[in-house]
Amino acid sequence: METGTIVRWLKKEGDAIQAGDAICEIQTDKAVVSFDLEDEGILAKIIKEENAKDIKVGTLIGLVVDEGDDWQNVEIPKDATTEEIKPTAESNQSKKEQTGPQKSNNRNMPIGPAVRLILEAYGLDANNIAGTGHNGMVLKGDVLDYINNKNLKPQSKTEKKNLKPTKKATPVTTPSQTGDYVDIPLTNMRRTIAKRLTESKSSIPHSYAIADCNMTSLLRLRQELKAEGIKVSVNDLIIKATAFALGTVPELNAHYLGDDQGVRVFRSIDISVAVSTAEGLITPIVFNASTLNVKQVSETVNSLAHKARDGKLQLHEFQGGTFTISNLGMFGIDFFSAVINPPQVGILALGGSRKVFQEDETTINSMMSQLSYDNRAVSDDIAQSFMQAFQTAIEKPALLMVEPTSKKVLFA
């Protein structure tokens, strides 16, 4: 993301803040997310008020001071309202400048504001620092240890890159109507979706593999679970089947890093699940799906879906992921093709269940599924193996009821 809009402040000036507290909600190009602080203090000054639009990443939105400091007479930087503010290198300063929503690094992992401040002050790249957080996320302590071990010094002003001039904010447009048509401007989310889809289709060689799965046994299992008081959806079982297939064929559980860097295959199976919201499509992530049982998958998906529709997802809950599922079966769609969400190398498109007559005059419930895969990273035989593993899990759902272990994707 490049810009954001402050929807509302959750704290007011003078309020005490504990580590991990959300101080405001920010509308990004994908969702409304909470902006959390990693340090304790007092919110001394709100610089960007509610409904402030097109706030560039790195712009100062408020000031936080340590407890005991005179927060009512805090000095506001002269350029706070016109330029992006670059952080100082002092980690123990009494006045901490809090900046708006942050860009993710090449790990596709979120970076906390305190981490970003230190990285920029020392001119560091998070990709060069070993992270100890979830899925290798770089934490504040990781950066400080790296600085101490390397005996680094903060950059001087002349070493820092010059700030780019701030672009003029895009004027707010409203639908215009004539006798024959209505012009409806795109929202930030729709513009981002359009940009990413165009980039994906124009730069990624999409290939496709199709499987027609017999859903009869899986639907029977769902009814059996319901009779036992365990309510799960077909989509929950499909997520488990996908996790099984990714564990069997880990080459699809990957990111394409470029022609020079190759492919990164992940040990943790983190499945992005497409959810439709009033603002557009968003893909919250079921982390470590292979280690969850079906009931846990259901609880996780329900929680994420509600948060997505309420605009309460945190950045780390929808940024990243190692593979995506898009299921339009509940909307009466039988078959469709999905566009890959880079840097992922695959996305599974699922249609609805339909009755199919057999030669013996019986019927089965069948579901069409299509894998879109990046042919730069995934060969045709690997894609075929994945679809076979997925079909096996759907048609033999007892495989999904095996108690998961803590083991993640294994490599030969």
N, C-alpha and C positions, 0 to 999 in steps of 0.2 A: 504494500500500500504506500501511497505517496502523501495523501491528505486524509483528514478526518473531521468530523463534526462533533462538538461537545453537546450531548443530548441533555444531560443534567449533572449537577454536582451533588454527590452523596454526603459530602462534608461541607461545613461552612467555616469561614475564617474564625480562627480561635479554637477550633476543635482539635482534640488530641487524636493522634493517629498511631495505631499499633502496626507492627510489621505484618504485612499481608492484607491490610485493610484496603478496600476499594474506595477511592476518593471521588471518582466520577465515571460516567458512562460515555463511551465514544462510539459514534457510528463510523465504521470503516466501510470499505467498498464491499464487504461481505456480510457484516453483521454488526449488531450493537454489542460491544464488549466492555467489561469493567477494567478500569485502569488501576492496578494495585501498586502499592509501595512496598519496598523491601525493608525500609528503615522506619524507626519510630521518630516522632516529632510532633510539631504543631503546624497546622495549615495557617500560614501567616497572611498570605495574599492570593486571591484569585485574580489572575490577569486576563484569562479568556473566559468570558461569561457563557452561560448556557445559550445554545443555538448558534454559537460562533462556528462559521462554516469554513471549509477548505483550509484547515489549519495544517500547514506543512509539517512533515515529520521532523522533529528536532526543535520545534518552536516552543518557547517557554510558555506554559499555561498557568503556572502557579509557583509560589515560594513556600518552602517548608523550613522551619528552624528547629533547633533542639529545644527540648523542654527546659524552661527556666530563662530562655532568651526573651528579649522584648519583642514579641511578634507584632505588636501594634505599630511599632515605629521602624519596621524593616525597610531597608532601602531597596527600591525597585530599579533594576538596570534601565538606563535611558533608552536602550534599543530593544527593550523587551517586547514591544508591540509591533516592531517593524522588521526585525531580522531573526533568523534562526540563532539560537544561543549555543555557543560551544562551551562545554564544561571545563572547569578547572581541574587540576590534578590532585588537589588536596583531598584526601579521603576523610580527614577529621575536621573539615570546616564546619562551623556552626550553622552556616546558612547553606542549604542544599537547593539547587535549582532543579525543579522537576519538569521534564519535557514530555511532549505528547506521545502518541503511539509510535512504536519503534519498528523499523524494518527488520525482517528476519535475515540471518546470514545464510551462507550457502549450504548449511546443514538443514535448511528448511525447519529450523527450530526457533521458537521465540526466545528473545533475550530480554532480561529484566532491565529496567531503566538504570539501576546502579551499575550493572555490568556494562551497558552501552556507554555510560559516561566515562568509565575507566578505560575502555577500549579506545574511544576517540581521543582521550587526553594523552594516551601513550602511543597512539598510532598503530594499534594492534589489530590483527585479523583473528576473529574467533576460531576460524578453521585451523589455526596453528596451535590451539590450546586444547589439551585433553579435558573433556568435560566429565564430571562425576555425577551429573544429574540424570534424570530419566532419559533413556535413549541417547546418552552422550551430551545432554544439554549442558552448556557452559554456565557455571554459577559464579557468583561474585568471588567466592573463596578460591576458585580455580584460577581466575585472572590475577588475584593478588599473589598467589603462590608462584605463578609464572613470572610476574614482575620481580618478586624477591629473588627467585632462583637465577634470573638473568641479570639481576642488578640494573634494571632499566630506569631511565629518567624520563619524566614527561617531556613532550615535544615543546619546543619554543614556538612563539607565535609565527615566526617566519617559516617554520617547518610545516605548519598546518596548511591545508588546502584553503584557497580563497573561497569564501562563500559565494554561491551562485546567486545572481539577482533573483529576488522573489517574483514569480510570475503573477500577473494580475489575476484576481479571482474570476472564475467563470461566472458570468452574470446568470442570475436565477431566471429560468424560463418557465413559462406556463403553457398548457395546451392552447393552441390557436385553432380556430375553426372557420371554415368557409362553407359554402353551400354544398360542396362535394366531398370534403374530407376533414379530418381532424388531425393535427400534428401533436404528437405526444412526446415530450423530451425524455431521453433515457435517464434513469437514476444512476447514481455512482456504481451501484452493484451491477446493473445491466450493462453499463459501459465496460466494466471490468470483465464480466462474463464474455461479452462480445470480443474483447481484445484477446483474452486467453484462448477462446475457441478458434479464433482466426489464426493465432500463432500456432496452436496445436495442429490444426488441419493442414497448414501451409508448410510446417517444418518437420512434422513427424510422419514417416511412412506407415500409415495405418494398414494393418492386415487383420483378417477376421477368421475366427473358428467358431463353428456352430454345433450345438448338441441339443437333441430333443430328449428331454428327461422324463421318465415315467415317475409321476408324483404320487402314485397310489399308496405306496408303503409309507411315504413321509406324511401324507395327510392322515393316514390311519394312526401313525405314531402320535401326531398332534392331538387327535381325539382321545387317545389313551392317556396322554399326559393331562389333558383337561379333566378327564374322569378322576384323576388322582389329585386334582386341585392345583395343577401346575399350568398356568395360562401362558402360552407362548404363541407367537404369530408364525406364519409360514416364513416371513422374512427373517425372523430370528434363527430358524433352522437353516435357512439358506446361508446366513452369515457363518454359522458353524461349518456347513459344508464347504464354503469358500476357504475358511481357515484350514480345514483338513486338506483341501487341494493345494493350498499354498505351502503347507508343511511337507506335502509329498513332492511338489515341484517348486522349490524355493526360487528358481530363476525368475518367476513372475513377481516375487515379493521384493521388488528392487526399484531403484532410481537410475535413470540414464543421466550421467554427469557430463557427457560430451564426448566427441570423437577422441580427444586427447586423454581424458580421464577414465573413460570406459563406464562400467556398470557397477553400482554398489548394491550388493544383496544384503538384506537386513535379517538379523536373527529374530527380532521381535515382529510378530504379525499384527500390524496396526491397520485395520480395515476402515476406510472412509465410506460412510453410508450416505447417499444423497437424500436430503430432506427438503421438501418444498415448503417455503415460507411465503408470507405476503410480499416480502421484498425480493424474492428470487430463490434460486437453488443454493443450498449450502451443504457442506459435507463434514459433519461431525465424525469423530474418530472413535472406534471401539479398539482401545489399546490392548495388546496381548490377547487377542481374540482366541488364540489356540489354548490358552491357559484357563479360559472361562467355561463353565458348564452352560447348558442351554438356558437355564433360569437366570443365571448371571448376565448372559448376553441380552436377554429380554429386558431385565431391569436397567442395564446400561443404555440400551437403545431408547427405551421409553424416557429415561431421564434426559438424554441428549436431545431427543426430538422436542420435548417440552421446552427445554432451554433455548433451542434454536428458534422455535416459533415465538417465544417470549423475548427474543433478542438478548438472552442472558449468557450466551456461550463465552467462555474465556478463549483467548487467542490460541493457547496450546491445545484446545479441544477441537479445533477445526483446521489448524495449520500443520501440514506434514502428511502423515499417513503413508502406507507402503503399497496399497492397492485400493481400488474403489469398486463399489457395487451400486448400480442404478436399477431400481426395480419399479417398473411402471405397470405391473400386473394388476394392482389394485384399482387402476384407472381404466381397465378394460383393454389395455394394449396387449396384443398378442406377440408382437415382435418389433424390435427396433435396433438401431446401431448407436452406440455411445461414443463420444469423443474422449480420447485419453486426456487425463489431467496431469500434465508434466510437473515434475520430473518422473512421475510414476510411469511404468512401462505397460500397464494393463488396466482395463476396466471391463467389468462384466455387466452386460445388459440383460435384464430378465423380463419376460412377458408373463401374462397370466396363465393360469391353468385352464385347460380346455379338455372336453371329452373327445376321445378318439376311438372309433370302432375297430375291433380286431377281426382277424379272419375267422375266429371261432365264435363270432357274434357277441363277444363280450366288449366292454368298454374300459378304457384306462384314462386316468387324468395325466395329461402331458403338458410340459412347459418348455417353450423354446428359450434357449439361452445363447447369447453370442458374446464371445470374447473379442474385444478390440485390443490389439497388442502392437507395440513398437517393434517393427521388424529390424531395426538397428540393433536392438538389445536382445530380442527373443526370436529364436528360429522357429520355423513352422512345426518341426517335430516336437519341440518343447511346448508350444501352444497346444498341440494335439494331446500331449500327455497330461497337461493341466486340465483340459476339458474332460478327458477320460476319468481323471481322479475326481473331478467335481460331479460328474454323472454317477459314478460309483457311490459317492457319499449320499447323493439324493435318493438313489434307488435302493440303497442298503443303509437306511438311517440308523440302524443299530450302531454303526460306526461313530455316530455323533453322540451317543449316550455313554461312551467309554469315559470314565472319570479322567478329566485332564490333569496333566502333571505340570510342574513348573518349567519343563523343558520347552525351549523355543525351537526355531528352525535349526536343523542340524545340517552341516556341510560334509560332503564326502572328503 
